[in-house]
Amino acid sequence: MEPMKNFVRLLCFMFATLVLTSVPVSYGQAVSGMAGEVTDQSGAAMPNVVVTLKNAATGAKFTVTTNAVGAYRFADIPPGQGYEATFTAKGFSTVEVKDIYLTVGSVRTQNANLTISARAEAVEVTATNSEVTIDTTSAVIGNTFDVKQLNSLPVQARNDPTALFSMQPGVTQQGSVTGARVDQNYVTLDGLDVNDISTGGATQSNTGGGGSGISTGFGTGTIVGHAPVDSVEEFNGAVGGLGASTETAGGGQFQLVTKSGTNKFHGNINEYHRDPSLVANTWFGNDAGIPRNHLIQN
């Protein structure tokens, strides 16, 4: 009887270990979501409305049904642009909302109003300002940068995504976010933990100058997965109001999503050029009669 008890205890211990070690896997998922309410012409909530969300570029398709108060929610949706939402109910006209952009780390609010119709007809709506919606499901403070913004941002070092982090309010060049230590940030790349916890966000170089040679901040050892800026589809940075579902660190929470494949062949080619004719001289240089630096970079 005693060996059987020991065996049961071993199984319980293994199960508990599996559960506890699996919890961090749920952190850092690079996903998005969409939620809202469906009403009729009088403003009354409509239950049992079929809501379909699909992306023609990737072939992804999701379906939910509104509950008793007319509310619906899509969770864990791959972020990206080009989504289309369809609201269907018997005896009502179908509402189609096109050009929806679901950004990483946020839940889009998309309500719909259906009108009574004796025949099958569809009302097509384009999601104007498709990224600008109020997230009523979270109090997290932060920003999301899409691919258009990433292409136009004045980022000189485009070989490291950490150059994007300090462009948000509350983030210093040294890597401190709203007063937190530089080793308290958490970064994910396509949902994977890419933090270099062995260095604590610092590197050391023996320069022989008599100092410690320790430098901290973004780019000095923050992450181990360095994706070029041009390979990033979008990224989200949260600097305050972090909830219990966020990652384990108390500083900034940065989520990077790389460009994914679609049902069509596509690609791009870029050239980044810089020369003295595109750069203004400093005030001190003009005052001292010093010409602009002869800097050419491709």
C-alpha positions in Angstrom: 0.0 0.0 0.0 2.9 2.3 0.8 4.5 2.1 -2.7 1.1 3.0 -4.2 0.9 6.1 -2.0 4.4 7.1 -3.0 3.5 6.7 -6.7 0.4 8.9 -6.3 2.4 11.5 -4.5 5.0 11.4 -7.4 2.2 11.9 -9.9 0.7 14.8 -8.0 4.2 16.4 -7.7 4.8 16.0 -11.5 1.4 17.5 -12.3 1.9 20.5 -10.0 5.3 21.1 -11.5 3.9 20.9 -15.0 1.2 23.4 -14.2 3.5 25.9 -12.5 6.1 25.8 -15.2 3.5 26.2 -17.9 2.1 29.5 -16.5 4.8 31.8 -18.0 4.0 30.4 -21.5 0.8 32.4 -21.4 2.8 35.6 -21.0 3.9 37.8 -23.9 1.6 36.4 -26.5 1.7 38.8 -29.5 -2.1 38.8 -30.1 -4.9 41.3 -30.6 -8.7 41.3 -30.1 -12.0 42.9 -30.9 -15.1 43.4 -28.9 -18.3 45.4 -29.1 -22.1 45.5 -28.9 -24.8 44.9 -31.5 -28.0 46.9 -31.3 -31.1 47.3 -33.5 -32.7 50.6 -34.8 -34.2 51.4 -31.4 -30.9 50.9 -29.6 -32.0 47.6 -28.0 -29.4 44.9 -27.5 -29.5 42.0 -30.1 -28.6 38.5 -28.9 -27.7 35.6 -31.2 -26.1 37.8 -33.9 -23.5 35.9 -35.8 -20.3 37.9 -36.0 -17.6 36.7 -38.5 -14.1 38.1 -38.6 -11.9 37.2 -41.5 -8.7 38.3 -43.2 -8.6 37.7 -47.0 -4.8 38.1 -47.1 -4.0 35.3 -44.7 -7.2 33.2 -44.9 -7.9 33.5 -41.2 -11.6 33.3 -40.1 -13.2 33.5 -36.7 -16.9 33.3 -35.7 -18.7 34.2 -32.4 -22.3 34.9 -31.4 -23.6 37.8 -29.3 -24.8 37.0 -25.8 -28.0 38.0 -24.1 -27.0 41.6 -23.8 -25.8 41.9 -27.4 -22.1 41.8 -26.6 -19.4 39.8 -28.4 -15.6 39.4 -28.1 -12.8 38.0 -30.2 -9.7 37.0 -28.2 -6.2 35.9 -29.2 -6.5 37.1 -32.8 -3.3 37.5 -34.9 -2.7 41.2 -35.3 -2.6 42.8 -38.7 -4.5 44.9 -41.3 -7.1 44.0 -43.8 -9.7 42.4 -41.5 -13.4 42.4 -42.3 -16.2 41.9 -39.8 -19.7 40.7 -40.8 -22.8 41.0 -38.6 -25.7 38.7 -39.6 -29.1 38.2 -38.0 -32.3 36.8 -39.4 -34.8 39.5 -40.5 -32.1 42.2 -40.4 -29.8 43.6 -43.0 -26.2 42.4 -42.9 -23.5 44.9 -41.8 -20.0 44.5 -43.3 -17.1 46.5 -41.8 -14.0 46.5 -44.0 -10.4 47.6 -43.6 -10.1 46.9 -39.9 -6.6 47.1 -38.4 -6.1 45.0 -35.3 -3.0 46.2 -33.5 -0.9 44.0 -31.2 -1.5 44.1 -27.4 -4.9 45.9 -27.7 -8.6 45.2 -28.0 -10.5 47.1 -30.7 -14.0 48.3 -30.0 -16.3 47.8 -33.0 -20.0 48.2 -32.4 -22.7 47.6 -35.0 -26.3 48.7 -35.6 -28.6 46.5 -37.6 -31.8 47.6 -39.3 -34.9 45.5 -40.1 -35.1 44.3 -43.7 -37.6 42.1 -45.4 -35.1 41.1 -48.1 -31.5 40.0 -47.9 -29.2 43.1 -48.3 -25.9 44.2 -47.0 -24.7 47.5 -45.7 -21.0 48.0 -46.3 -19.0 50.3 -44.0 -15.4 51.3 -44.2 -13.6 51.4 -40.8 -12.4 55.0 -40.8 -9.5 55.6 -38.5 -9.4 51.9 -38.1 -6.7 51.9 -35.4 -8.2 54.8 -33.3 -10.6 53.2 -30.9 -11.0 53.4 -27.2 -9.9 50.3 -25.4 -12.5 50.0 -22.7 -11.2 46.6 -21.5 -7.8 47.7 -20.2 -6.2 50.6 -18.3 -2.8 50.1 -19.8 -1.0 53.2 -20.9 1.1 52.9 -24.1 1.2 53.2 -27.8 1.1 51.0 -30.9 3.1 51.7 -34.0 2.0 50.1 -37.2 4.1 49.4 -40.4 3.4 52.9 -41.9 4.7 54.6 -38.9 7.7 52.3 -38.6 8.6 53.1 -42.2 8.4 56.9 -41.7 10.0 57.2 -38.2 13.4 58.9 -38.1 15.3 55.8 -36.9 18.9 56.0 -37.9 20.0 52.6 -36.5 17.5 50.3 -38.3 19.3 47.1 -37.5 18.0 46.9 -33.9 14.3 47.2 -32.8 15.3 48.6 -29.4 15.8 52.0 -31.2 12.0 52.1 -31.3 11.5 51.8 -27.5 12.8 55.2 -26.5 10.4 57.0 -28.8 7.6 56.7 -26.3 6.9 59.1 -23.4 8.3 58.0 -20.1 11.2 56.0 -21.7 14.8 57.3 -21.4 17.7 56.6 -23.7 19.3 54.6 -20.9 16.4 52.1 -20.8 14.6 53.3 -17.7 10.7 53.3 -18.1 8.7 55.6 -15.8 11.4 55.4 -13.1 11.9 51.6 -13.1 15.4 50.1 -13.3 16.9 49.2 -16.7 16.7 45.5 -16.0 12.9 45.7 -15.3 11.7 45.8 -18.9 10.2 42.8 -20.7 10.4 42.3 -24.5 8.7 39.7 -26.7 9.3 39.0 -30.4 6.3 37.2 -32.0 5.3 36.1 -28.5 8.7 34.7 -27.6 10.7 35.9 -24.6 13.9 37.5 -26.0 15.1 39.2 -22.8 18.8 38.7 -21.9 18.3 38.2 -18.2 22.0 37.0 -17.8 23.3 40.6 -18.3 20.5 42.5 -16.6 20.5 45.0 -19.5 24.2 45.9 -19.1 27.5 45.1 -20.9 31.1 45.5 -19.8 34.1 46.4 -21.9 37.6 46.7 -20.5 38.7 49.9 -22.1 41.6 50.5 -19.9 40.4 54.0 -19.0 40.3 53.3 -15.3 36.5 53.1 -15.2 34.3 50.2 -14.7 33.5 49.9 -18.4 29.9 49.0 -17.7 27.2 50.5 -19.9 23.4 50.1 -19.6 20.5 50.9 -21.8 18.7 49.7 -24.9 21.0 48.0 -27.3 23.7 47.1 -24.8 22.3 43.7 -23.8 18.6 44.1 -23.4 17.4 41.4 -25.8 18.9 38.4 -27.6 16.5 38.5 -30.6 17.6 41.4 -32.8 15.1 41.8 -35.7 15.8 44.7 -38.1 13.3 47.5 -37.9 12.2 46.9 -41.5 11.1 43.3 -40.6 8.8 44.5 -37.9 5.1 44.8 -38.8 4.1 46.6 -35.7 5.1 47.0 -32.0 3.3 47.9 -28.8 4.9 49.5 -25.8 3.1 49.7 -22.4 4.7 52.1 -19.9 2.0 52.2 -17.1 -1.2 50.8 -15.7 0.0 47.3 -16.2 -2.5 44.6 -15.2 -2.1 41.1 -13.8 -2.1 39.6 -17.2 1.0 41.4 -18.3 4.5 40.0 -18.1 6.6 39.5 -15.1 8.7 42.7 -15.1 7.6 46.0 -13.6 9.1 48.3 -16.2 8.1 48.7 -19.8 6.3 45.9 -21.7 7.3 45.8 -25.4 5.7 43.5 -27.9 7.2 43.2 -31.4 5.5 41.4 -34.3 7.4 40.6 -37.5 5.9 40.7 -40.9 4.1 37.4 -41.8 3.2 35.7 -45.0 0.0 36.0 -47.0 -1.7 34.2 -49.8 0.1 36.3 -52.4 3.8 36.6 -53.1 5.2 40.0 -51.9 8.4 41.6 -50.8 10.1 45.0 -50.7 13.4 46.6 -51.3 14.6 49.7 -49.4 17.5 52.2 -49.7 18.3 54.5 -46.8 20.6 57.3 -47.8 22.2 60.2 -45.8 24.6 62.9 -46.9 25.6 66.4 -45.8 23.0 68.0 -48.1 20.2 66.4 -46.0 21.6 67.4 -42.6 21.6 70.9 -41.1 24.6 72.2 -39.2 24.4 72.7 -35.4 24.0 76.2 -34.0 27.4 76.0 -32.4 29.0 74.9 -35.7 27.5 77.8 -37.5 28.5 80.2 -34.7 32.2 79.0 -34.9 32.3 78.9 -38.6 32.7 75.1 -38.6 31.1 73.4 -41.7 28.8 70.4 -41.5 30.3 67.0 -41.0 30.9 65.1 -44.2 28.7 62.1 -43.4 27.6 59.8 -46.1 25.6 56.7 -45.0 23.8 54.1 -47.1 
